[in-house]
Amino acid sequence: MNHAAQRHSPIRILAILFCIGLLWPLGTAHAMQIDISKGGLQPLPIAIPKFLDTNPDGSINPAAAMGNRIADVVAADLERSGLFQILDRKGFLQDPASLWKDGPSFKDWRLTGAEAVVSGAVTDSGGTVNADFFLHDVFKGTPVGQGQRFSAPKPEWHLVAHRIADEIYSRLTGESGYFASRIVFVAERGDKKWLSIMDQDGLNRTDLTEGRSLVLTPRFSPTGEHLFFISYVSGEPRIYRWELFTGKKYLEGDYPGLNSAPSWSPDGKRMAMTLNKDGNAEIYVKDLGSGTLTRLTQNPGIDTSPSWSPDGRRIVFNSDRGGSPQIYTMNADGSNQTRITFEGNYNAAPSWSPRGDLIAFVKGGGGFGISVINPQGNGERSLTNSWMDESPAWAPNGRVIAFTREIQGKGSKLYTIDLTGQNERIVPMDPDIRASDPSWSPLVR
């Protein structure tokens, strides 16, 4: 193949990233670090032709369809981010075989309006899918980074596609991707509620529980290998820890009265939660190794919904100690409890970004929407405003938020919104399933 292997500067990115603070000039030699907090210009036109299906010896396999499936998922991921305009393949002037074997005909790709083009080949060998791809800057006529291969067992081919989309996203924005990740949520049909898990794009949904008892509040561990969740299997709300790969479940919150709002510490060794075992709803932390329980709050109000900062040094939580639900922060030992929201009479359900720069929360007032604020209590911004938006959960790159939208009289669905507040998308799933209370996994490696 006629592909250069050296690393080049990222593609001209002027048309995307929504005019977000910095515009990276063409020809500079560094990747732009973006802050997608503002609206702006049009998304980047990118061409993603069908990936070439090949045999292990490199010959073309015209009977296979895996290349098309992978290219479609890559294109869908990038389009949903709002940063990319996926060009129609009907207008392409170079076929996938020539693109892969000879490299891009940049003159032809410029005529399509593409600023970037992806070439790829897929081999299905021995139950393993191998996908190789290159990313090219059409205007400069050079590769963007090196060629790269991703592999997975054939039943997990979609993970290969998500990883390719993540790599493209990262190279063209300077940010980590979020496509090779999963969302766990509470699914509901009729009078049954159960836990379900799916890819972030709504595909490959698998039910984790059968709906025999009420379940709530699933929360991924920092590694994605465990879940906290609340079950009413005993008739009372109790917090369980679930090892997803072994199926083992451990009772972690079995105290008198309310056991709710479990939250993982970033090191996965502690759990913050709300208990009312002493007569009032307060926040406690349990060491998962020793079982030691430490009370962090103590006041007549209701303290709940703890969420850890990514460095594990602070916790954000919700309290009505001042007369209405508001957002507070404190040190991880309970000291320095500080109110950070003062606008409006309802601010609740905080969730600390994995980047540490923002806290998402639910804001009420004529409806309920998702807002963000920095940990110092400044820069509050509204991202959504609906009849009932709640349960914000961050993507692993800290630039997209999943949330529950309750549509009056029609039930609840999951949506995503990025930090511009302009790229709101519904997460597709079966129309008869109501969905709520999402938790976003780290990237699947």
NORMOHU-V528407 format. One record per backbone hydrogen bond with DSSP energy under -1.0 kcal/mol. CO is the residue of the C=O (numbers start at 1). NH is the residue of the N-H. E is the energy in kcal/mol with one decimal. If there is no record, write none. Layout:
co->CO nh->NH e->E
co->CO nh->NH e->E
//
This chain:
co->1 nh->3 e->-1.3
co->13 nh->16 e->-1.8
co->25 nh->28 e->-1.6
co->35 nh->37 e->-2.4
co->44 nh->85 e->-2.9
co->45 nh->115 e->-2.5
co->46 nh->87 e->-2.1
co->47 nh->118 e->-2.2
co->52 nh->122 e->-3.2
co->53 nh->61 e->-3.0
co->55 nh->58 e->-2.5
co->59 nh->55 e->-3.2
co->61 nh->64 e->-1.3
co->65 nh->69 e->-1.7
co->66 nh->70 e->-2.6
co->67 nh->51 e->-1.2
co->67 nh->71 e->-2.2
co->68 nh->72 e->-2.1
co->69 nh->73 e->-1.8
co->70 nh->74 e->-2.4
co->71 nh->75 e->-2.4
co->72 nh->76 e->-2.4
co->73 nh->77 e->-2.6
co->74 nh->78 e->-2.2
co->75 nh->79 e->-2.4
co->76 nh->80 e->-2.2
co->77 nh->81 e->-1.1
co->79 nh->82 e->-1.5
co->83 nh->44 e->-2.4
co->85 nh->46 e->-2.7
co->88 nh->91 e->-1.6
co->89 nh->92 e->-1.6
co->95 nh->99 e->-2.6
co->96 nh->100 e->-2.3
co->97 nh->101 e->-2.6
co->98 nh->102 e->-2.7
co->104 nh->106 e->-1.1
co->105 nh->109 e->-2.0
co->106 nh->110 e->-2.2
co->107 nh->111 e->-1.2
co->109 nh->114 e->-1.3
co->110 nh->113 e->-1.2
co->115 nh->138 e->-1.8
co->116 nh->47 e->-2.8
co->117 nh->136 e->-2.4
co->119 nh->134 e->-2.7
co->120 nh->52 e->-2.8
co->121 nh->132 e->-2.7
co->122 nh->54 e->-3.1
co->123 nh->130 e->-2.8
co->125 nh->128 e->-1.7
co->127 nh->154 e->-3.1
co->128 nh->125 e->-2.7
co->129 nh->152 e->-1.6
co->130 nh->123 e->-2.8
co->131 nh->150 e->-2.4
co->132 nh->121 e->-2.2
co->133 nh->148 e->-1.9
co->134 nh->119 e->-2.3
co->135 nh->144 e->-3.4
co->136 nh->117 e->-1.7
co->137 nh->141 e->-1.8
co->137 nh->142 e->-1.2
co->142 nh->137 e->-3.4
co->148 nh->133 e->-2.0
co->150 nh->131 e->-2.8
co->152 nh->129 e->-3.1
co->153 nh->156 e->-2.3
co->154 nh->157 e->-1.7
co->156 nh->159 e->-1.6
co->157 nh->161 e->-1.5
co->158 nh->162 e->-2.3
co->159 nh->163 e->-2.2
co->160 nh->164 e->-2.0
co->161 nh->165 e->-2.4
co->162 nh->166 e->-2.4
co->163 nh->167 e->-2.1
co->164 nh->168 e->-2.4
co->165 nh->169 e->-2.7
co->166 nh->170 e->-2.6
co->167 nh->171 e->-2.4
co->168 nh->172 e->-2.0
co->169 nh->173 e->-1.1
co->170 nh->174 e->-2.5
co->179 nh->181 e->-2.0
co->180 nh->444 e->-3.8
co->181 nh->200 e->-1.9
co->182 nh->441 e->-3.2
co->183 nh->198 e->-1.9
co->184 nh->439 e->-2.1
co->185 nh->196 e->-2.4
co->186 nh->436 e->-1.8
co->187 nh->194 e->-2.4
co->188 nh->434 e->-2.9
co->189 nh->192 e->-2.0
co->192 nh->189 e->-2.0
co->194 nh->187 e->-3.3
co->195 nh->208 e->-3.0
co->195 nh->209 e->-1.5
co->196 nh->185 e->-2.5
co->197 nh->206 e->-3.2
co->198 nh->183 e->-2.7
co->199 nh->202 e->-2.4
co->203 nh->199 e->-2.8
co->206 nh->197 e->-2.8
co->214 nh->232 e->-2.3
co->216 nh->230 e->-3.0
co->219 nh->228 e->-2.2
co->221 nh->224 e->-1.0
co->225 nh->244 e->-2.1
co->226 nh->221 e->-2.3
co->227 nh->242 e->-3.0
co->228 nh->219 e->-2.4
co->229 nh->240 e->-3.0
co->230 nh->216 e->-2.4
co->231 nh->238 e->-2.0
co->232 nh->235 e->-1.7
co->238 nh->231 e->-2.6
co->239 nh->252 e->-2.5
co->239 nh->253 e->-2.3
co->240 nh->229 e->-1.8
co->241 nh->250 e->-2.8
co->242 nh->227 e->-1.8
co->243 nh->247 e->-2.8
co->248 nh->243 e->-3.1
co->250 nh->241 e->-3.0
co->253 nh->239 e->-1.6
co->258 nh->276 e->-1.1
co->260 nh->274 e->-3.0
co->263 nh->272 e->-2.5
co->265 nh->268 e->-2.1
co->269 nh->288 e->-2.5
co->270 nh->265 e->-2.1
co->271 nh->286 e->-2.9
co->272 nh->263 e->-2.0
co->273 nh->284 e->-2.7
co->274 nh->260 e->-2.4
co->275 nh->282 e->-2.8
co->276 nh->279 e->-2.0
co->281 nh->303 e->-2.3
co->282 nh->275 e->-2.3
co->283 nh->296 e->-3.0
co->283 nh->297 e->-1.2
co->284 nh->273 e->-2.2
co->285 nh->294 e->-2.8
co->286 nh->271 e->-2.3
co->287 nh->291 e->-2.5
co->292 nh->287 e->-2.6
co->294 nh->285 e->-2.7
co->302 nh->320 e->-1.2
co->304 nh->318 e->-3.1
co->307 nh->316 e->-3.0
co->309 nh->312 e->-2.0
co->313 nh->332 e->-2.3
co->314 nh->309 e->-2.6
co->315 nh->330 e->-2.0
co->316 nh->307 e->-2.0
co->317 nh->328 e->-2.8
co->318 nh->304 e->-2.8
co->319 nh->326 e->-2.5
co->320 nh->323 e->-2.2
co->325 nh->347 e->-2.0
co->326 nh->319 e->-2.4
co->327 nh->340 e->-2.9
co->327 nh->341 e->-1.1
co->328 nh->317 e->-2.8
co->329 nh->338 e->-3.1
co->330 nh->315 e->-2.7
co->331 nh->334 e->-2.5
co->335 nh->331 e->-3.2
co->338 nh->329 e->-2.6
co->346 nh->364 e->-2.6
co->348 nh->362 e->-3.3
co->351 nh->360 e->-2.7
co->353 nh->356 e->-1.3
co->358 nh->353 e->-2.8
co->359 nh->373 e->-1.7
co->360 nh->351 e->-2.4
co->361 nh->371 e->-2.7
co->362 nh->348 e->-2.5
co->363 nh->369 e->-2.5
co->367 nh->365 e->-1.5
co->368 nh->389 e->-1.4
co->369 nh->363 e->-2.9
co->370 nh->383 e->-3.1
co->370 nh->384 e->-1.7
co->371 nh->361 e->-2.4
co->372 nh->381 e->-2.6
co->373 nh->359 e->-2.8
co->374 nh->377 e->-2.5
co->378 nh->374 e->-2.6
co->381 nh->372 e->-2.6
co->386 nh->368 e->-1.8
co->388 nh->406 e->-3.2
co->390 nh->404 e->-3.0
co->393 nh->402 e->-3.3
co->395 nh->398 e->-2.1
co->399 nh->419 e->-1.3
co->400 nh->395 e->-3.0
co->401 nh->417 e->-2.0
co->402 nh->393 e->-2.5
co->403 nh->415 e->-2.6
co->404 nh->390 e->-2.5
co->405 nh->413 e->-2.0
co->407 nh->410 e->-3.2
co->407 nh->411 e->-1.0
co->411 nh->407 e->-2.8
co->412 nh->435 e->-1.9
co->413 nh->405 e->-2.9
co->414 nh->427 e->-2.9
co->415 nh->403 e->-2.4
co->416 nh->425 e->-2.5
co->417 nh->401 e->-2.8
co->418 nh->421 e->-1.7
co->425 nh->416 e->-2.8
co->430 nh->433 e->-1.6
co->434 nh->188 e->-2.2
co->436 nh->186 e->-2.8
co->439 nh->184 e->-2.4
//
